[in-house]
Amino acid sequence: MGLNCKPDELCRVVGMPWTPEANDHFVTTVRLISVGDEYEGGVFAANPAGGPAWLVRGHNIPMRSIAGTFHFQSKRVINDKFLRPIRDPGDDAVDETLINNPVRHEVTA
């Protein structure tokens, strides 16, 4: 089972259908969590997306309860598939925004 994230890693929330307000929030992974596990925000009751899920922490993370109540939390559970880690790409990284772009030459007057 390959995971997107590692423990204690800064991540961006992406593509979360149940609480789209959480998309583009930045959170830090705390630990993997399973259905039935308790955490500071309550009990992880259901995992409709399936797959591994993380307990994450952050500032005012949007959350919608099973009953539909919208609120903010400092800790909540998010599936790994909805998290993208923010990592140092290393010295040999290629800037993908420059691929297929024409080379620009500086114009001097």
N, C-alpha and C positions, 0 to 999 in steps of 0.2 A: 504494500500500500504506500504509494508516494504521497507525501504531503507538500503543500505549497509553503507552509510556514514551519518555523522552529520555535521552541519556547523563548520567551522574552525578546520577541522580534517586533519591530514597528511594521505595521501593515496598513494598507488602504482597503476599505470595504468597497466591493464592487458587485453589481448585479444581484443584490439581495431583493427578491420579489415581495417578501412579506412586510418589510419595513424599508421601502425605497428611500425614505428620509435619511437612513443610515449610510447610504451609498456616498462615497467620497469622504467619509469620516476616517480619521487615523486612530488606530487602536494598537495596543501592545498585547501580544499573546501571553497568557499566564500559564495555562496547562490544558492538556487534552481533557475532555470531559465526556461522560457517557450518560445516557438517559437514566434518570433516577438519582444521579449524583447531586449532593447539596453543594451550594456555594453561597457567597454573601448576599446574592440577589434572590435566592430562593432555591427551588429544585428544578433541575433540567428535566422537564416533563415529557417533551416530545421532540422528535427529530424528523420532520416531514421531508427534509431535503436528503436525508440519508448521508452516509459517509461520516468521516471524522469531524468533530466539532471542538472548538476552542472556547475556554473561558477567556475573555479579553477584558482589558481595562482601558479607560479613556475618560474624556471629559464630555459630559452630557451626550452620551450615546443614545440616539433615538431607539425606542422600543415600542412595539405594539403587542399587548398581551393576547392570549388566545381568545379572550372575550372582546378584543378590539380596542381596549383602552390604550391611548397613546401617552407615553411618558418618557422621561430621560433617566438613564442610569449611568453610574460610573463603572459598573461591571455587568456584562451580559454574555450570553453564549452566541457564537456565530460559527457556522460551518466553514471548514477549511476552504471549500470551493469558492466561497465569497470573499476570501482574503488574498491580497497580493502583497508579498513582503517588499519592503523598501531596503535594498541592500547596496553596498558598494560594489559596482560591477568589476572592479579590478583595473589594473594598468593596461591590460590588453583588450579592453572593451571597445566595441564599435558603436558609435552614435548612430542609431537606426534612423534618426531624423535626417541624416545627411545622405543616406543611401538613395540612389536614383535622383538626386538633385544635381542640377548643373553646377559646375564649378564657377564660383563668382570671382571675378577679378576686381580688385580695388581700382577705382578710377581716380587718377590724380590730375589736378588742374595745372 
